[in-house]
Amino acid sequence: MPMTDAEARATLRRLFDAAVASADPRVVLARHLPERPKGRVVVVGAGKSAAVMAGAVEAAWPEVPLSGVVVTRYGHGYPTSRIEVLEASHPVPDAAGAVGAQRVLDAVAGLAADDLVLFLVSGGGSALTTLPAPGLTLDELMAVNRALLASGATIHEMNCIRRHLSAFSGGRLALAAAPARVVTLAISDVPGDDPAVIASGPTVPDPTSFAEARALVAHYGMDLPPAVVAHLARGEEETPKPGDPRLAGAEYRFIATPMMALRAAADAARAAGITPVILGDALEGEAKEVGKVIAGIALSARAHGQPAGAPCVLLSGGETTVTIGKEGGGRGGRNSECLLGCAVALAGAPGIWALMGDTDGIDGSEANAGALAAPDTLARAVAAGMDPRAVLARHDSWGLFSALGDLLETGPTLTNVNDFRAVLVA
């Protein structure tokens, strides 16, 4: 019996929820904690999940004296009693983030070798702890961040530049905490789970250089403030590199990753009698183009049974980009844009539904996690007076899915393992 529209939508939502639940710090963090130290325990953190991670530490160690401070996004707070929670702006940094970053550095200063620093890091940490390198201002780094978000650069490339403009990232937090033991507990939101990229790597060596940062700025034609250009040109105070003895005692542990989330969704699909196909956890590229490629795979599954026959679901993660061109920018994030690109390429093909969303519950600057598309999405949009291709060209995917009532709205999930994409071929 064919799957109904309501059944398909409910199935996709269950897969999304399974992926998010697999990355909930309240469930997964405790088993990754190190042995309790002889000395003090200082808990610091940065990211969209920093507050709930701090709460999970407090719950796991109820009798351990804890102190410290974490910085999370506005609206992503969580009740804690021993670890202070600060909130700041994301994705564009603000003064509260700079204050928070300095507070974190101050919290780990003056520790001894018997002390332990727990660094709780998750997606969004770069913007939330934007602390300018000496000689730069927050306004200048905010201008850099806007240029990065509009450039089309990958998250790896963005963070290479950020690390070389920061007094916090690129291993500098670990240097400030020495000689204390530093254990990082991480929720990865980046393709490849590279510790140097997650929140720009405050506790790990930086394999990139000032020269690479300058090359990326030139490649993307970024118009940066003169003081930033001069700072990159001087190339002073290089970040610590792999093998630096000052970071020898730092340890890094993943508590949740995009692949873990995709496997959880795959398990949920199998339980529902649907064959999962994981396309990868690190798909990158222009959002609407990635959507087109995924649509092509879905059409192959429907027509030829490859890479799997119906019912199947194509699962993928990673982080796409949206390059705002001369068409201007409407409202929407990379997930809704990727989904609209997919829907346009599917052209109303029967039996194919899709959900794409950010696992933190916020797609770009809007309040939705993403959206859902059905075989009749394009027809309903046209009937409502919209041209889907024109909407896609002006990057207004939020407007289309909002008008159709197809936004995926979860509120902040308090975790973040990057984008989740599921295309159901029923």
C-alpha positions in Angstrom: 0.0 0.0 0.0 1.5 3.4 -1.0 2.7 5.7 1.7 0.5 8.7 2.3 1.8 12.2 2.5 1.1 12.3 6.3 3.0 9.0 6.8 6.0 10.2 4.8 6.2 13.5 6.7 5.9 11.7 10.0 8.6 9.2 9.1 11.1 11.9 8.1 10.4 13.8 11.3 11.1 10.6 13.3 14.4 10.2 11.6 15.4 13.8 12.3 14.4 13.4 15.9 16.5 10.2 16.2 19.5 12.0 14.8 19.1 14.9 17.3 18.5 12.6 20.3 21.7 10.7 19.6 23.7 13.9 20.1 22.0 15.0 23.3 24.7 15.8 25.9 22.4 14.9 28.8 22.5 11.3 27.5 25.9 10.8 26.0 28.4 13.1 27.8 28.8 11.4 31.2 30.5 8.3 29.8 33.3 10.4 28.2 34.4 12.2 31.4 38.0 11.6 32.5 39.0 10.4 36.0 38.6 13.0 38.6 41.8 14.9 39.3 43.7 15.5 42.5 43.4 19.2 42.1 40.7 21.6 41.0 38.2 21.1 38.2 37.6 24.2 36.0 34.8 23.8 33.4 34.8 26.2 30.4 33.1 26.0 27.1 31.9 27.6 23.9 29.1 26.7 21.5 25.4 26.3 21.0 25.5 23.3 23.3 27.8 24.7 25.9 25.2 25.3 28.6 23.5 21.9 28.4 26.9 20.3 28.3 27.8 22.1 31.5 24.5 20.9 33.0 25.4 17.4 32.1 28.8 17.7 33.8 27.1 18.9 36.9 24.7 16.0 36.9 27.4 13.5 36.4 29.7 14.9 39.1 27.2 16.1 41.8 29.7 16.1 44.6 32.8 17.4 42.8 33.7 21.0 43.4 33.3 22.7 40.1 33.9 26.2 38.9 34.1 27.9 35.5 32.1 29.7 32.8 30.7 28.7 29.4 29.4 30.9 26.5 26.4 29.9 24.4 24.1 31.5 21.9 21.2 33.8 23.0 18.3 31.6 23.9 20.4 28.4 24.3 20.8 28.7 28.1 20.3 25.8 30.5 20.0 25.7 34.3 23.3 25.2 36.1 24.3 25.8 39.7 28.1 25.7 39.8 29.2 26.7 36.3 28.3 30.2 35.0 26.5 30.5 31.7 26.9 33.5 29.5 25.1 34.2 26.3 26.3 36.0 23.2 25.4 36.5 19.5 25.7 34.0 16.7 26.4 33.9 13.7 27.6 37.6 13.8 29.6 38.1 17.0 29.0 40.8 19.5 30.7 42.4 22.6 29.2 39.8 24.9 31.1 37.1 23.1 34.4 39.0 23.5 33.7 39.4 27.2 32.8 35.8 27.5 36.0 34.7 25.7 38.1 36.8 28.1 36.2 35.4 31.1 37.1 31.8 29.9 40.8 32.7 29.5 40.7 34.3 33.0 39.1 31.2 34.5 41.9 28.9 33.4 44.8 31.2 34.4 47.1 30.3 37.2 46.3 26.6 37.4 48.7 23.8 38.5 49.6 20.5 36.9 47.2 18.5 39.2 44.3 20.6 38.0 41.9 19.7 35.3 40.3 21.9 32.6 37.3 20.5 30.9 36.6 22.4 27.7 33.1 21.8 26.4 32.9 22.7 22.7 30.3 22.6 20.1 29.2 24.3 16.9 29.1 28.1 16.9 32.0 28.4 19.2 34.0 30.6 16.8 31.5 33.4 16.7 30.6 33.1 20.4 34.2 33.6 21.5 35.3 36.2 19.0 38.2 37.9 20.9 40.3 40.1 18.7 44.1 39.6 18.5 46.1 42.6 19.9 45.7 45.6 17.6 42.3 44.6 16.2 38.9 45.6 17.3 35.6 43.7 17.7 34.0 45.8 15.0 36.8 44.8 12.6 36.3 41.1 13.4 32.5 41.5 13.0 33.1 42.9 9.5 35.4 39.9 8.8 32.7 37.5 9.9 30.1 39.1 7.6 32.6 38.9 4.7 33.2 35.2 5.5 29.5 34.3 5.6 28.9 36.0 2.3 32.1 34.7 0.6 31.2 31.1 -0.3 34.2 29.8 1.7 33.9 26.4 3.4 33.9 26.2 7.2 37.5 24.9 7.1 38.6 28.0 5.2 36.6 30.4 7.3 38.2 29.1 10.5 41.7 29.2 9.1 41.2 33.0 8.7 39.5 33.3 12.1 42.3 31.6 14.0 44.8 34.1 12.7 42.8 37.1 13.9 42.0 35.7 17.4 43.4 35.9 20.9 41.4 32.8 21.9 41.3 30.1 19.1 43.9 28.1 17.3 45.3 26.5 20.5 45.6 29.7 22.5 43.1 28.5 25.2 45.2 25.5 25.9 48.3 27.6 26.2 46.5 29.8 28.7 45.6 26.7 30.8 49.1 25.2 30.9 50.4 23.4 32.9 46.9 22.0 33.9 45.6 18.9 32.1 43.1 19.9 29.4 40.4 17.5 28.2 38.1 18.7 25.5 34.7 17.1 25.1 33.4 17.9 21.7 30.2 17.8 19.7 31.3 18.0 16.1 29.4 20.1 13.6 32.1 20.2 10.8 32.8 17.9 7.8 35.5 15.5 8.7 35.3 16.1 12.5 38.6 18.1 12.4 39.3 19.4 16.0 41.2 22.3 14.5 38.0 23.5 12.8 35.4 23.0 15.6 35.1 26.4 17.1 38.4 27.2 15.4 40.3 24.8 17.7 41.0 26.7 21.0 42.7 23.7 22.6 44.5 22.0 19.7 47.4 22.8 17.5 46.7 24.8 14.3 48.2 23.2 11.1 47.4 26.3 9.1 49.4 29.5 8.7 49.1 33.2 8.2 50.2 32.6 4.6 47.3 30.3 4.0 44.9 32.8 5.6 46.2 35.5 3.2 45.8 33.2 0.2 42.2 32.5 1.1 41.4 36.2 1.5 42.8 36.8 -2.0 41.1 33.7 -3.5 37.7 34.8 -2.5 38.3 38.5 -3.1 37.3 39.5 0.4 37.1 43.2 1.2 38.5 43.3 4.8 39.3 46.2 7.1 42.8 47.7 6.5 43.9 46.8 10.0 42.9 43.1 9.4 44.8 43.1 6.1 47.9 44.6 7.8 47.7 42.1 10.7 47.6 39.1 8.3 50.5 40.7 6.3 52.7 41.0 9.4 52.1 37.4 10.4 53.2 37.8 14.0 52.3 35.6 16.9 51.7 32.5 14.9 49.4 29.8 16.4 51.0 26.7 18.0 51.7 24.0 15.5 51.4 20.1 15.8 54.2 18.8 18.0 54.3 22.0 20.2 55.3 20.6 23.6 53.1 23.2 25.4 50.1 21.3 24.1 51.4 17.8 24.8 49.0 17.2 27.7 45.9 18.2 25.8 43.4 15.5 25.1 40.4 15.5 22.7 37.2 13.4 23.0 34.2 13.3 20.7 30.9 12.8 22.4 28.7 13.3 19.3 29.4 13.6 15.6 27.5 13.9 12.3 28.1 10.2 11.4 26.8 9.1 14.8 23.6 11.0 14.1 23.2 9.5 10.6 23.7 6.0 12.0 21.0 6.7 14.6 18.6 7.8 11.9 19.5 4.8 9.8 18.6 2.5 12.7 15.3 4.3 13.0 14.7 3.8 9.3 15.4 0.1 9.5 13.0 -0.2 12.4 10.3 1.2 10.1 11.1 -1.2 7.3 12.9 1.4 5.2 16.4 0.8 3.7 18.8 3.6 4.7 21.6 4.7 2.4 24.1 7.0 4.1 25.6 9.2 1.3 28.2 10.7 3.7 28.6 13.0 6.7 30.7 15.6 5.0 28.8 16.8 1.9 29.9 20.4 1.1 29.2 22.8 -1.8 26.7 25.4 -2.9 23.4 24.5 -1.1 21.1 24.5 -4.1 23.7 22.5 -6.2 24.0 19.9 -3.4 20.2 19.7 -3.4 20.2 19.1 -7.2 22.8 16.2 -6.8 20.8 14.6 -4.0 17.6 14.8 -6.2 19.4 13.0 -9.0 20.3 10.1 -6.7 16.7 10.0 -5.5 15.4 9.8 -9.0 17.9 7.0 -9.8 16.6 5.1 -6.7 13.0 5.5 -7.9 13.6 4.6 -11.6 16.4 2.0 -11.3 16.5 0.8 -7.7 20.0 2.2 -7.3 21.7 2.8 -4.8 18.6 1.1 -3.2 15.0 0.4 -4.2 11.9 1.8 -2.6 11.2 2.2 0.2 14.6 3.7 1.0 15.9 6.9 2.5 19.0 8.8 1.5 20.7 10.3 4.5 23.5 12.8 4.5 25.2 15.4 6.6 27.8 18.1 6.3 27.6 21.9 5.8 26.7 23.5 2.6 27.2 27.2 1.7 25.0 29.9 0.3 26.7 32.5 -1.8 24.7 35.7 -2.1 25.2 37.2 -5.5 23.8 40.2 -7.3 20.3 38.8 -7.0 20.4 39.8 -3.4 19.3 37.9 -0.3 15.9 37.0 0.9 15.1 35.0 4.0 16.3 31.5 4.6 19.2 29.3 5.6 21.4 26.8 3.8 19.1 23.8 4.6 15.9 25.4 3.2 17.9 26.5 0.2 19.3 23.0 -0.3 15.8 21.6 0.0 14.3 24.0 -2.5 17.1 23.2 -5.0 16.3 19.5 -4.5 12.6 20.1 -5.0 13.1 22.1 -8.2 15.4 19.3 -9.5 12.8 16.6 -8.6 10.2 18.6 -10.6 7.2 17.0 -8.8 8.4 13.4 -9.2 5.9 11.2 -7.4 6.7 9.2 -4.3 9.6 11.4 -3.1 9.6 13.5 0.1 12.5 15.3 1.7 13.4 16.9 5.0 16.5 19.1 5.5 17.4 20.8 8.7 20.1 22.0 11.1 20.3 19.8 14.1 20.7 22.8 16.4 17.1 23.8 15.5 18.1 27.0 13.8 18.6 27.3 10.0 20.6 30.4 9.4 19.1 33.5 11.0 15.5 32.3 11.1 13.7 30.5 13.9 13.1 27.2 12.0 15.4 24.2 11.8 14.7 23.7 8.1 11.7 22.5 6.0 10.0 19.6 4.4 9.2 19.1 0.7 6.7 16.8 -0.9 5.8 15.8 -4.5 3.3 18.6 -4.7 5.5 21.3 -3.2 6.2 23.1 -6.6 2.6 22.9 -7.7 1.3 24.4 -4.4 3.9 27.1 -4.6 2.8 28.0 -8.2 -0.8 28.0 -7.1 0.1 30.4 -4.4 1.6 32.8 -6.9 5.3 32.0 -6.4 7.9 31.0 -9.0 10.1 28.4 -7.2 13.1 29.0 -9.5 12.9 32.8 -9.0 12.6 32.3 -5.3 15.7 30.1 -5.3 17.6 32.7 -7.3 16.9 35.4 -4.7 17.6 33.1 -1.8 14.1 33.4 -0.3 13.5 29.7 0.5 12.1 30.5 3.9 9.4 32.6 2.3 8.3 29.8 0.1 8.2 27.1 2.7 6.6 29.4 5.3 3.8 30.3 2.9 3.2 26.6 2.3 3.2 25.7 6.0 6.2 23.4 5.5 8.8 24.8 7.9 10.4 22.4 10.3 10.1 24.1 13.7 11.7 22.5 16.7 13.1 25.4 18.8 16.7 25.2 20.0 17.7 21.5 20.4 20.7 22.3 22.6 23.0 20.2 20.5 24.5 20.6 17.0 26.0 17.9 14.7 25.5 20.1 11.6 23.0 19.6 8.8 20.7 16.6 8.5 19.2 15.7 5.1 16.8 12.8 4.5 15.2 12.1 1.1 12.5 9.4 1.3 11.8 7.4 -1.8 8.5 5.6 -1.1 
